[in-house]
Amino acid sequence: MNAIDLEVTYRCRPQIAGGLNTNGGLTPLSRPSSTTPEPLDTRRGFFKSAGFFETPAYRRSDLAPRGRLMGPAIVQEQPSTIVRYPGQNRMVDGYLNIEIDVGQA
């Protein structure tokens, strides 16, 4: 088998959820929501400290800015999955970052 040299050039265009403000910082998205999206499905999850739960699974792209979910919950997207333990509070901030309050879980 012969080795070959390969040079790859690519371009990427980053997307910023809220856009830039006049100070060069990020502007949060302005579509707040207090509604919880419909889960994709429900899975039986085991949590060592709490046992088995029927656990709703959500697509991350369906979560709205400033929306909240109470655990247990599964949040999935292409490269990763976030598991929420029972009683943990989760919020999506205005920049679509997921914040998890682990509390006493």
Kinemage of the C-alpha trace (Angstrom):
@kinemage 1
@onewidth
@group {chain A} dominant
@subgroup {mainchain}
@vectorlist {calphas} color= white
{ca met a 1} P 0.000 0.000 0.000
{ca asn a 2} L 1.423 3.372 -0.978
{ca ala a 3} L 1.082 6.477 1.178
{ca ile a 4} L -0.164 9.672 -0.420
{ca asp a 5} L 0.046 13.283 0.734
{ca leu a 6} L -3.305 14.938 1.073
{ca glu a 7} L -3.918 18.607 1.723
{ca val a 8} L -7.391 19.605 2.844
{ca thr a 9} L -8.716 23.150 2.934
{ca tyr a 10} L -12.068 23.961 4.463
{ca arg a 11} L -14.062 26.961 5.555
{ca cys a 12} L -16.447 27.191 8.414
{ca arg a 13} L -18.885 29.890 9.356
{ca pro a 14} L -19.677 30.053 13.074
{ca gln a 15} L -23.225 30.803 14.093
{ca ile a 16} L -23.903 32.885 17.181
{ca ala a 17} L -27.285 32.236 18.765
{ca gly a 18} L -28.127 35.793 19.820
{ca gly a 19} L -25.818 37.856 17.637
{ca leu a 20} L -23.345 40.566 18.632
{ca asn a 21} L -24.346 43.778 20.381
{ca thr a 22} L -22.828 47.224 19.767
{ca asn a 23} L -20.170 46.618 22.448
{ca gly a 24} L -18.924 43.487 20.683
{ca gly a 25} L -20.513 41.172 23.244
{ca leu a 26} L -23.182 38.566 22.681
{ca thr a 27} L -26.847 39.475 22.718
{ca pro a 28} L -29.127 36.811 24.232
{ca leu a 29} L -31.990 35.411 22.213
{ca ser a 30} L -35.258 37.180 22.912
{ca arg a 31} L -37.723 34.330 22.610
{ca pro a 32} L -38.235 33.338 26.237
{ca ser a 33} L -40.439 30.387 26.895
{ca ser a 34} L -41.996 28.868 29.960
{ca thr a 35} L -43.258 25.846 28.070
{ca thr a 36} L -41.656 22.422 28.107
{ca pro a 37} L -41.321 20.775 24.683
{ca glu a 38} L -42.886 17.395 24.010
{ca pro a 39} L -40.392 14.601 24.734
{ca leu a 40} L -39.171 12.440 21.854
{ca asp a 41} L -39.876 9.364 23.945
{ca thr a 42} L -39.632 7.991 27.465
{ca arg a 43} L -36.877 5.644 28.602
{ca arg a 44} L -36.451 3.622 31.733
{ca gly a 45} L -33.475 5.155 33.511
{ca phe a 46} L -31.640 3.958 36.597
{ca phe a 47} L -30.205 6.480 39.032
{ca lys a 48} L -28.065 4.978 41.795
{ca ser a 49} L -29.401 7.301 44.489
{ca ala a 50} L -33.058 7.066 43.470
{ca gly a 51} L -33.716 3.829 41.548
{ca phe a 52} L -35.609 3.380 38.273
{ca phe a 53} L -37.598 6.198 36.657
{ca glu a 54} L -39.518 6.569 33.432
{ca thr a 55} L -37.328 9.340 32.003
{ca pro a 56} L -38.441 11.686 29.212
{ca ala a 57} L -35.889 12.312 26.444
{ca tyr a 58} L -35.756 15.687 24.678
{ca arg a 59} L -33.957 16.935 21.576
{ca arg a 60} L -31.691 19.823 22.626
{ca ser a 61} L -32.682 21.886 19.588
{ca asp a 62} L -36.301 21.839 20.858
{ca leu a 63} L -35.351 23.585 24.115
{ca ala a 64} L -36.172 27.285 24.141
{ca pro a 65} L -34.059 30.020 25.743
{ca arg a 66} L -34.902 30.460 29.423
{ca gly a 67} L -36.959 27.258 29.362
{ca arg a 68} L -36.781 24.877 32.330
{ca leu a 69} L -36.914 21.115 32.821
{ca met a 70} L -37.004 19.221 36.083
{ca gly a 71} L -35.139 15.947 36.285
{ca pro a 72} L -35.123 13.192 35.615
{ca ala a 73} L -34.649 14.044 31.955
{ca ile a 74} L -32.379 13.168 29.055
{ca val a 75} L -31.293 15.925 26.676
{ca gln a 76} L -29.737 14.603 23.500
{ca glu a 77} L -28.004 16.097 20.504
{ca gln a 78} L -25.714 14.686 17.847
{ca pro a 79} L -22.352 14.773 19.682
{ca ser a 80} L -23.498 14.328 23.291
{ca thr a 81} L -26.217 13.439 25.775
{ca ile a 82} L -26.975 15.188 29.078
{ca val a 83} L -28.582 13.119 31.818
{ca arg a 84} L -30.552 14.950 34.500
{ca tyr a 85} L -30.929 13.257 37.853
{ca pro a 86} L -34.294 13.311 39.637
{ca gly a 87} L -34.865 16.682 41.283
{ca gln a 88} L -32.146 18.536 39.378
{ca asn a 89} L -33.284 21.803 37.851
{ca arg a 90} L -32.074 22.627 34.371
{ca met a 91} L -32.417 25.867 32.463
{ca val a 92} L -31.397 27.027 28.996
{ca asp a 93} L -30.001 30.551 29.238
{ca gly a 94} L -30.463 33.295 26.649
{ca tyr a 95} L -27.401 32.074 24.742
{ca leu a 96} L -28.685 28.461 24.591
{ca asn a 97} L -26.182 27.237 27.201
{ca ile a 98} L -27.557 24.547 29.489
{ca glu a 99} L -27.245 25.387 33.193
{ca ile a 100} L -27.726 22.574 35.712
{ca asp a 101} L -28.417 23.143 39.394
{ca val a 102} L -27.235 19.902 40.946
{ca gly a 103} L -28.485 20.794 44.418
{ca gln a 104} L -28.419 17.760 46.705
{ca ala a 105} L -28.825 15.112 43.972
